Amino acid sequence: MSKATLYTLPGSHPGLTTALMLERKGIEFDQTDLLPVISKGVLRALRFKGTTVPALMINGERLQGSIEIARGLDRLVPEPPLLPADQELRERVLEAESFGESELQHPIRQILWWLLKRNRDAMFSYVENARLPVPKKLAVKTGGPLVAASVHFNAADDDNVRAALAALPAQLDRLDEYIREGVIGGETPNAADFQIAATLRLAMTVEDLRPAVESRPCGQLALRILPSYDGHLPPGLPQAWLEPLRG
């Protein structure tokens, strides 16, 4: 199998999910970090079917989205598997993976973009180790329009961010329950572990969120799978919005 190419964004949690799965499979890959918004045109030019990352070229195929990529990797390189052999447990892992992708992933992204709109200097911490096509300081200095567009595309407005914060405690409860049931957090990480860990580690780069996540079993799982994660956002969320996390 030829070396794969992963297209992602700096700090992208689904992009890091994909990188973790590639490493788990022992697949060599090159990573290309794109700039937000501009990435959409690049992916069109590369003939991907959609305009979102992560996008993976592997063995002559184009796979897009962390779940599609997970299924594709298991098909192309069956060992080690990303899903358990036991059918009942497999269904629960697929459920947890879907929850992480469809319900947890986007709200954390909205919170991040809401904060970056108000603290653009923090962007550098997310691109410091990225492989960008332009100098990093220039990307941050001129990144205002890209941040504004990303806020718009992700609907990262006050109402949605406040709703995301209110929903987060129940979502963390559900993740802790998955751990208690043995769906995630086992000795061998599965697709759901990688999906969820990357999102929680991104959440922990937000200082306002880290205490509420890190103290949980799911937070400890994320730290075990991903001890480090680029990026840091100092406190910036309204205190009233954070009340649900203090309960």
C-alpha positions in Angstrom: 0.0 0.0 0.0 1.3 3.4 -0.9 1.7 6.2 1.7 -1.6 7.9 2.5 -2.1 11.7 2.5 -4.3 13.3 5.2 -5.8 16.7 4.6 -7.0 18.5 7.7 -7.0 21.8 9.6 -4.7 22.9 12.4 -6.3 21.8 15.7 -9.0 19.8 14.0 -10.3 17.1 16.4 -11.7 14.8 13.6 -8.4 15.3 11.8 -6.5 14.1 14.8 -9.0 11.2 15.2 -8.0 10.1 11.7 -4.3 10.5 12.5 -4.7 8.3 15.6 -6.5 5.6 13.6 -3.8 5.6 10.9 -1.1 5.2 13.5 -3.1 2.4 15.1 -3.1 0.6 11.8 0.6 1.2 11.2 -0.2 3.1 8.0 2.4 5.7 6.9 0.9 9.0 6.0 1.8 12.6 5.1 -0.3 15.3 6.6 -1.2 18.6 4.9 -2.7 21.3 7.0 -5.1 23.6 5.2 -6.4 27.0 6.2 -10.1 27.2 7.2 -12.6 28.1 4.5 -9.8 28.0 1.8 -9.7 24.3 2.5 -13.1 23.9 0.7 -11.6 25.0 -2.6 -8.6 22.9 -2.2 -10.6 19.8 -1.5 -12.8 20.5 -4.6 -9.7 20.8 -6.7 -8.5 17.4 -5.3 -11.8 15.9 -6.4 -13.1 15.0 -3.0 -16.9 14.6 -2.9 -17.3 17.1 -0.1 -15.6 20.2 1.2 -14.9 19.2 4.8 -11.9 17.7 6.6 -10.6 15.2 7.4 -10.0 14.0 3.9 -7.8 11.0 3.2 -6.2 9.8 0.0 -5.2 6.1 0.4 -4.6 3.3 -2.0 -6.2 5.3 -4.9 -9.3 6.1 -2.8 -10.7 9.3 -1.5 -12.3 9.0 2.0 -13.9 11.9 3.9 -15.2 12.3 7.4 -13.8 10.4 10.4 -16.5 7.7 10.4 -16.2 6.9 6.7 -12.4 6.9 7.1 -12.7 4.5 10.0 -14.8 2.0 8.0 -12.5 2.4 5.0 -9.4 1.7 7.1 -10.9 -1.5 8.5 -11.7 -2.6 5.0 -8.3 -1.8 3.5 -6.2 -2.9 6.5 -8.3 -5.3 8.7 -5.7 -5.7 11.4 -5.7 -4.4 14.0 -9.4 -3.7 13.9 -11.0 -0.5 15.0 -14.2 -2.3 16.0 -14.6 -5.3 18.3 -15.5 -8.7 17.0 -18.3 -9.3 19.5 -21.5 -8.2 17.6 -23.3 -6.7 20.6 -20.3 -4.7 21.8 -19.6 -3.7 18.2 -23.1 -2.1 18.0 -22.5 -0.2 21.2 -19.1 1.1 19.9 -20.8 2.2 16.7 -23.4 4.0 18.8 -20.7 5.8 20.9 -18.7 6.7 17.8 -21.8 8.2 16.2 -22.6 10.1 19.3 -19.1 11.5 19.4 -19.3 12.5 15.8 -22.8 13.8 15.4 -23.6 15.3 18.9 -20.3 16.2 20.7 -17.9 17.2 17.9 -19.7 20.3 16.5 -20.7 22.0 19.8 -17.1 22.0 20.9 -16.1 23.5 17.6 -18.7 26.2 18.0 -17.3 27.1 21.4 -13.8 27.3 20.1 -14.6 29.6 17.1 -16.7 31.8 19.4 -13.7 32.4 21.6 -11.2 32.7 18.7 -13.3 35.5 17.3 -12.7 37.4 20.5 -9.1 36.4 21.0 -7.4 36.0 17.7 -3.9 36.0 19.3 -4.7 32.5 20.7 -4.8 31.2 17.2 -1.1 30.9 17.1 -1.1 28.2 19.8 -3.2 26.0 17.5 -1.0 26.4 14.4 2.4 26.4 16.1 3.2 22.9 14.9 1.0 22.8 11.8 2.3 22.3 8.3 0.8 25.3 6.6 1.4 26.6 3.1 2.1 30.1 4.4 4.1 31.5 7.3 2.3 30.8 10.6 2.6 34.4 11.9 1.3 35.7 8.6 -1.6 33.3 8.7 -2.6 34.5 12.2 -2.1 38.2 11.5 -4.2 38.1 8.4 -6.7 35.5 9.6 -9.5 37.8 10.7 -11.7 37.2 7.6 -11.1 33.4 7.9 -12.1 33.4 11.5 -15.3 35.4 10.8 -16.2 33.1 7.9 -15.6 30.0 10.2 -17.8 31.5 12.9 -20.5 32.0 10.2 -20.2 28.5 8.7 -20.2 26.9 12.1 -23.1 29.0 13.4 -20.9 29.9 16.4 -23.3 32.5 17.8 -24.2 33.4 21.4 -27.4 31.2 21.5 -25.7 28.1 20.1 -22.6 28.4 22.3 -24.8 28.9 25.4 -26.9 25.9 24.4 -23.7 23.8 23.8 -22.4 24.7 27.3 -25.8 23.8 28.9 -25.8 20.4 27.1 -22.2 19.5 27.9 -22.7 18.0 31.4 -25.3 15.5 30.2 -23.0 14.6 27.3 -20.1 14.0 29.6 -22.4 11.8 31.8 -23.2 9.7 28.8 -19.5 9.3 28.0 -18.7 8.2 31.6 -21.5 5.7 31.3 -20.0 4.3 28.1 -16.8 3.8 30.1 -18.6 2.1 33.0 -20.3 -0.3 30.5 -16.9 -1.1 28.8 -17.9 0.4 25.5 -14.9 2.8 25.5 -11.9 3.0 27.8 -10.8 -0.6 27.4 -7.2 -1.9 27.2 -7.4 -1.8 23.3 -8.7 1.5 21.9 -11.5 1.4 19.4 -12.9 3.8 16.8 -15.2 5.4 19.4 -12.2 5.9 21.8 -10.3 7.8 19.1 -13.4 9.8 18.1 -14.3 10.9 21.6 -10.8 11.4 22.9 -9.8 13.9 20.2 -12.9 16.0 20.8 -12.5 16.1 24.6 -8.8 17.0 24.3 -9.8 19.9 22.1 -12.3 20.9 24.7 -9.5 20.8 27.3 -7.5 23.4 25.4 -10.3 25.8 26.5 -9.4 26.9 30.0 -13.1 27.6 30.8 -13.9 23.9 30.0 -10.9 22.0 31.2 -11.8 21.6 34.9 -15.2 20.2 34.0 -13.8 17.7 31.5 -10.5 16.7 33.1 -12.0 15.6 36.4 -14.3 13.0 34.6 -13.4 9.4 33.7 -13.9 10.4 30.1 -11.5 13.3 30.5 -8.9 10.9 32.0 -9.4 8.6 29.0 -8.8 11.4 26.6 -5.6 12.3 28.4 -4.4 8.7 28.3 -5.0 8.5 24.5 -3.8 12.0 23.8 -1.4 13.3 26.5 -0.8 16.5 24.5 -2.8 18.6 22.2 -1.8 21.9 20.6 -3.7 25.0 21.5 -4.7 27.1 24.5 -7.6 29.5 25.0 -7.6 31.6 28.2 -10.9 32.2 30.0 -13.3 34.2 27.9 -16.8 32.7 28.2 -19.4 34.6 30.3 -19.6 33.3 33.8 -23.4 32.9 33.7 -23.0 30.6 30.7 -20.6 28.3 32.6 -23.0 27.7 35.5 -24.2 24.3 34.2 -20.6 23.1 34.3 -20.4 23.9 38.0 -23.4 21.8 39.0 
